[in-house]
Amino acid sequence: MTPSATTRFAPSPTGFLHLGHVVSGLYSRIMAGEAGRFLIRIEDIDTTRCTPELTQALREDLDWLGLYSDGPVRQQSEHLAEYHAVLDTLRERGWLYPCFCTRREIAEAATQVAPDGSLVYPGTCRHSAAREGQGRDPVWRLDMGRALDVLQGVPGWHEVGHGRVAGKADAFGDIVLARRDTGVSYHLCVTHDDALEGVTTVTRGRDLYEATSVQRVLQDLMGWPEPVYAHHALILDAEGHKLSKRDGAEGVRVLRQAGWTARQVLEHPLVRQALEASLPTGVYSGG
């Protein structure tokens, strides 16, 4: 572990907090170290699913748990102009192109699967800038081949406890950096904000491990600092699926209403199990 670091916990208010969030928040705070900085960021670019009511509930639950940010809480929906400026830079350098394909068209044409399980875009619009979208706005895709040529290789990253990891960005194809509905994307916003806030250790669940390959490309293209990464174990249900916001029984708010204290939630057996599987022996001693 790094003695001190700047980490961030970045929940998305598309539902109420659950125990998986508790794991992520505690893991991030612990990984910051006693002399480090633990930041909270609200990733609410999905303005359809992320409502003001859910954002307020998220803040209330974090305060109740005692998870306080060591700096201003950044709310992504308030900074869309910054993300669009990054997109403009990427477009000006010729690294993005518009894509009018529908999900159905992509599903029918795709022949490969990316490391994260998504379909690899077959490149239909890469050389067809004048293709009509039948009234649809385009998404904007990163020309991955061109980007990797510029970088002269596929970037890797340092994973805490494992050393240098080889990246797989070339296996993702031309990823979307600006969606039709939001005008931006997770990959774009998270890498921008990590650089802006000086995050030195990116902490998050293992379900986002493969996404690191893509985000390292953006960091190097934009000249942003390379952080180290630390992916923690997930809380899984009986079928081995990741705990989600739909799992109300494990929601922080439900446990509060049932009479649990914040200390009891922070020391929940499922939380303890995930943290003990992710941290060096003896580091975790409860919330």
C-alpha positions as CSV (number, residue, x, y, z in Angstrom):
1,M,0.0,0.0,0.0
2,T,1.1,3.6,-0.6
3,P,1.6,5.4,2.7
4,S,-0.5,8.3,1.5
5,A,-2.5,8.9,-1.7
6,T,-5.4,10.9,-3.1
7,T,-8.3,8.5,-3.7
8,R,-11.9,9.0,-4.7
9,F,-15.2,7.3,-4.1
10,A,-17.5,8.1,-7.1
11,P,-21.0,6.6,-6.7
12,S,-23.7,7.2,-9.3
13,P,-27.1,8.3,-7.9
14,T,-29.3,6.0,-10.0
15,G,-30.6,4.3,-6.8
16,F,-30.0,4.2,-3.1
17,L,-26.7,3.2,-1.6
18,H,-26.1,-0.5,-0.9
19,L,-23.4,-2.5,0.8
20,G,-21.4,-2.7,-2.3
21,H,-21.0,1.1,-2.1
22,V,-20.0,0.8,1.5
23,V,-17.2,-1.5,0.5
24,S,-16.0,0.9,-2.2
25,G,-16.2,4.0,0.1
26,L,-14.3,2.3,2.9
27,Y,-11.7,0.8,0.6
28,S,-11.0,4.1,-0.9
29,R,-10.7,5.8,2.4
30,I,-8.4,3.2,3.8
31,M,-6.2,3.2,0.6
32,A,-5.7,7.0,1.0
33,G,-3.7,6.3,4.1
34,E,-3.7,8.4,7.3
35,A,-1.9,11.3,5.6
36,G,-3.7,11.1,2.3
37,R,-6.9,12.6,0.8
38,F,-10.2,10.8,0.3
39,L,-12.5,12.6,-2.1
40,I,-16.1,12.0,-3.0
41,R,-17.4,12.6,-6.5
42,I,-21.0,12.2,-7.7
43,E,-21.1,10.7,-11.2
44,D,-24.5,11.9,-12.4
45,I,-24.1,12.5,-16.1
46,D,-27.1,10.2,-16.8
47,T,-29.6,12.9,-16.1
48,T,-32.5,10.6,-16.8
49,R,-31.7,8.0,-14.1
50,C,-29.8,10.3,-11.7
51,T,-32.4,12.5,-10.0
52,P,-31.9,15.4,-7.5
53,E,-33.9,13.3,-5.0
54,L,-31.5,10.3,-5.3
55,T,-28.5,12.6,-5.2
56,Q,-29.7,14.1,-1.9
57,A,-30.4,10.7,-0.5
58,L,-26.9,9.6,-1.4
59,R,-25.4,12.6,0.4
60,E,-27.5,11.9,3.5
61,D,-26.5,8.3,3.6
62,L,-22.8,9.1,3.2
63,D,-23.0,11.6,6.0
64,W,-24.8,9.1,8.2
65,L,-22.1,6.6,7.6
66,G,-19.4,9.1,8.4
67,L,-17.9,9.1,4.9
68,Y,-16.8,12.7,4.5
69,S,-14.9,14.1,1.6
70,D,-11.5,15.8,2.2
71,G,-12.3,18.3,-0.4
72,P,-15.3,19.7,-2.3
73,V,-17.7,17.1,-3.6
74,R,-17.6,17.3,-7.4
75,Q,-20.9,16.7,-9.2
76,Q,-20.3,15.8,-12.8
77,S,-23.6,17.2,-14.2
78,E,-22.3,20.7,-13.2
79,H,-19.2,20.4,-15.4
80,L,-20.5,19.2,-18.8
81,A,-18.8,22.2,-20.6
82,E,-15.4,20.8,-19.4
83,Y,-16.0,17.4,-20.9
84,H,-17.2,18.9,-24.2
85,A,-14.0,20.9,-24.3
86,V,-12.0,17.6,-24.1
87,L,-14.2,16.2,-26.9
88,D,-13.5,19.2,-29.0
89,T,-9.8,18.7,-28.5
90,L,-10.0,15.1,-29.5
91,R,-12.1,16.0,-32.6
92,E,-9.6,18.7,-33.7
93,R,-6.8,16.2,-33.5
94,G,-8.7,13.8,-35.8
95,W,-9.1,11.1,-33.2
96,L,-12.9,11.0,-33.1
97,Y,-15.5,10.3,-35.8
98,P,-19.3,10.4,-35.8
99,C,-21.2,7.1,-35.8
100,F,-24.9,6.8,-36.7
101,C,-25.3,3.0,-36.3
102,T,-28.1,1.7,-34.0
103,R,-27.5,-0.9,-31.4
104,R,-29.4,-3.4,-33.5
105,E,-27.1,-2.7,-36.5
106,I,-24.0,-3.1,-34.3
107,A,-25.3,-6.3,-32.8
108,E,-26.0,-7.8,-36.2
109,A,-22.6,-6.8,-37.6
110,A,-20.3,-7.4,-34.7
111,T,-18.1,-10.5,-34.7
112,Q,-15.9,-9.9,-31.6
113,V,-16.4,-9.4,-27.9
114,A,-14.3,-7.0,-25.8
115,P,-12.5,-8.0,-22.6
116,D,-15.4,-6.4,-20.6
117,G,-18.0,-8.5,-22.4
118,S,-19.3,-5.8,-24.7
119,L,-19.5,-6.1,-28.4
120,V,-16.7,-4.7,-30.4
121,Y,-17.9,-2.0,-32.9
122,P,-17.1,-3.3,-36.4
123,G,-16.0,0.1,-37.7
124,T,-18.9,0.7,-40.1
125,C,-18.8,4.5,-39.9
126,R,-15.0,4.9,-39.5
127,H,-14.5,5.8,-43.1
128,S,-18.0,7.0,-43.9
129,A,-18.2,10.5,-42.5
130,A,-21.1,11.4,-44.9
131,R,-23.3,8.5,-43.8
132,E,-26.8,9.7,-43.0
133,G,-28.3,8.8,-39.7
134,Q,-31.9,9.1,-40.7
135,G,-32.4,12.1,-38.4
136,R,-30.4,10.6,-35.5
137,D,-27.7,12.5,-33.8
138,P,-24.4,10.6,-33.9
139,V,-22.4,9.2,-31.1
140,W,-18.7,10.0,-31.2
141,R,-16.2,7.2,-31.3
142,L,-12.5,7.1,-30.6
143,D,-10.5,5.8,-33.6
144,M,-8.6,3.3,-31.4
145,G,-6.2,2.2,-34.2
146,R,-5.2,5.8,-34.9
147,A,-4.9,6.6,-31.1
148,L,-2.6,3.6,-30.5
149,D,-0.5,4.6,-33.5
150,V,-0.1,8.0,-31.9
151,L,0.9,6.4,-28.6
152,Q,3.1,3.9,-30.4
153,G,1.7,1.0,-28.4
154,V,-1.0,-0.1,-26.0
155,P,-0.6,1.5,-22.5
156,G,-0.5,-0.7,-19.4
157,W,-0.9,0.3,-15.8
158,H,0.3,-0.4,-12.3
159,E,-2.1,-2.5,-10.2
160,V,-1.5,-2.3,-6.4
161,G,-0.3,-5.6,-5.2
162,H,0.3,-7.0,-8.7
163,G,2.8,-4.7,-10.4
164,R,2.6,-3.7,-14.1
165,V,-0.3,-5.0,-16.1
166,A,-0.5,-5.2,-19.9
167,G,-3.3,-3.1,-21.4
168,K,-5.9,-4.6,-23.8
169,A,-7.2,-1.4,-25.4
170,D,-6.7,-2.8,-28.9
171,A,-9.3,-5.5,-28.1
172,F,-12.0,-2.9,-27.4
173,G,-12.3,-1.4,-30.8
174,D,-13.6,2.1,-31.4
175,I,-15.3,3.0,-28.0
176,V,-18.0,5.6,-27.6
177,L,-16.8,8.9,-25.9
178,A,-20.0,10.9,-26.5
179,R,-23.3,9.2,-26.2
180,R,-26.5,10.4,-27.9
181,D,-28.5,10.8,-24.7
182,T,-25.9,12.5,-22.5
183,G,-23.4,13.9,-25.0
184,V,-20.5,12.5,-23.0
185,S,-19.4,9.2,-21.6
186,Y,-18.2,7.5,-18.4
187,H,-14.7,6.9,-19.8
188,L,-14.3,10.5,-20.8
189,C,-15.6,12.1,-17.6
190,V,-13.9,9.8,-15.1
191,T,-10.4,10.2,-16.6
192,H,-10.8,14.0,-16.9
193,D,-11.9,14.3,-13.3
194,D,-9.2,12.0,-11.9
195,A,-6.6,14.2,-13.6
196,L,-8.3,17.4,-12.5
197,E,-8.6,16.4,-8.8
198,G,-5.1,15.0,-8.6
199,V,-6.2,11.4,-7.9
200,T,-3.1,9.3,-7.5
201,T,-4.7,6.0,-6.7
202,V,-7.9,5.0,-8.5
203,T,-9.9,2.6,-6.2
204,R,-13.0,0.8,-7.5
205,G,-14.6,-2.6,-7.9
206,R,-13.1,-5.5,-9.9
207,D,-16.0,-5.2,-12.3
208,L,-14.3,-2.1,-13.7
209,Y,-10.8,-3.7,-14.0
210,E,-11.0,-4.1,-17.8
211,A,-12.1,-0.5,-18.3
212,T,-8.7,0.6,-17.1
213,S,-7.2,-0.4,-20.5
214,V,-9.4,2.2,-22.3
215,Q,-9.0,4.9,-19.7
216,R,-5.2,4.7,-19.9
217,V,-5.4,5.5,-23.6
218,L,-7.3,8.7,-22.9
219,Q,-4.9,9.7,-20.2
220,D,-1.9,9.3,-22.5
221,L,-3.6,11.0,-25.4
222,M,-4.5,14.0,-23.3
223,G,-1.2,14.2,-21.4
224,W,-2.9,13.5,-18.1
225,P,-0.9,11.9,-15.2
226,E,-1.1,8.2,-14.9
227,P,-2.4,7.1,-11.5
228,V,-2.0,3.7,-10.0
229,Y,-5.0,1.4,-9.7
230,A,-6.5,-0.8,-7.0
231,H,-9.6,-2.9,-7.7
232,H,-11.3,-4.4,-4.7
233,A,-13.4,-7.6,-4.4
234,L,-17.1,-7.4,-4.9
235,I,-20.1,-8.5,-2.8
236,L,-21.8,-11.2,-4.8
237,D,-25.3,-12.7,-4.4
238,A,-26.1,-16.4,-4.2
239,E,-25.8,-16.8,-8.0
240,G,-22.4,-15.1,-8.1
241,H,-23.8,-11.8,-9.5
242,K,-22.6,-8.4,-8.3
243,L,-24.8,-6.7,-5.7
244,S,-26.8,-3.9,-7.4
245,K,-29.1,-1.1,-6.5
246,R,-32.0,-3.4,-7.2
247,D,-31.0,-5.5,-4.1
248,G,-33.1,-3.5,-1.7
249,A,-32.5,-5.9,1.2
250,E,-28.9,-4.8,1.3
251,G,-29.6,-1.1,0.9
252,V,-28.1,1.3,3.5
253,R,-31.4,3.1,3.8
254,V,-33.3,-0.2,4.5
255,L,-30.8,-1.2,7.2
256,R,-31.1,2.3,8.8
257,Q,-34.9,2.0,8.9
258,A,-34.5,-1.5,10.5
259,G,-32.6,0.0,13.4
260,W,-29.0,-0.7,12.3
261,T,-26.4,1.8,13.5
262,A,-23.8,3.3,11.1
263,R,-21.1,1.3,12.9
264,Q,-23.0,-2.0,12.3
265,V,-23.4,-1.2,8.6
266,L,-19.7,-0.4,8.2
267,E,-18.9,-3.7,10.0
268,H,-21.5,-5.8,8.2
269,P,-20.1,-9.3,7.5
270,L,-20.4,-8.9,3.7
271,V,-18.5,-5.6,3.9
272,R,-15.8,-7.1,6.1
273,Q,-15.4,-10.1,3.8
274,A,-14.9,-8.0,0.7
275,L,-12.4,-5.7,2.4
276,E,-10.4,-8.5,4.0
277,A,-10.2,-10.1,0.5
278,S,-8.8,-6.9,-0.9
279,L,-6.5,-5.4,1.7
280,P,-3.2,-6.6,3.0
281,T,-3.5,-8.8,6.1
282,G,-4.2,-6.8,9.3
283,V,-5.0,-3.5,7.5
284,Y,-8.8,-3.7,8.0
285,S,-10.0,-3.5,11.5
286,G,-13.6,-2.5,11.0
287,G,-15.3,0.8,10.1
